[in-house]
Amino acid sequence: MPSQSEPGVEYTVTLSDEGSWSCTCPHYTYRHTVCKHILKVREEALEDREYQRRMVERALQANTLVVLPTALGKTVIAELVAAESDKLLTPNVTSGC
Ligand SMILES: [Zn+2]
């Protein structure tokens, strides 16, 4: 994420496994509050979710090979598909017993 105040400086925004955001910019480092970089990345991540949701819907209709640049995106889709598949399969499993 390029800095707006200092051209050439890049900050890294990361999302931890626990779902908390952090940034390497001075704003976050000193104040530990959400900075503009985190807001920007979070916005883009939300757009990704919409895209991923559409992929999940398609994956549920047919066997789909999901190709995305990040491992995280694929993990999310796999989990969503698995969750949806569980919902669909649960009635069969219970009635079978
Ligand atoms: Zn920042």
Residues whose N, C-alpha, C, O or C-beta is under 5 A from the ligand:
A	BS01	ZN	Y11 C23 C25 Y28 C35 K36 H37 I38
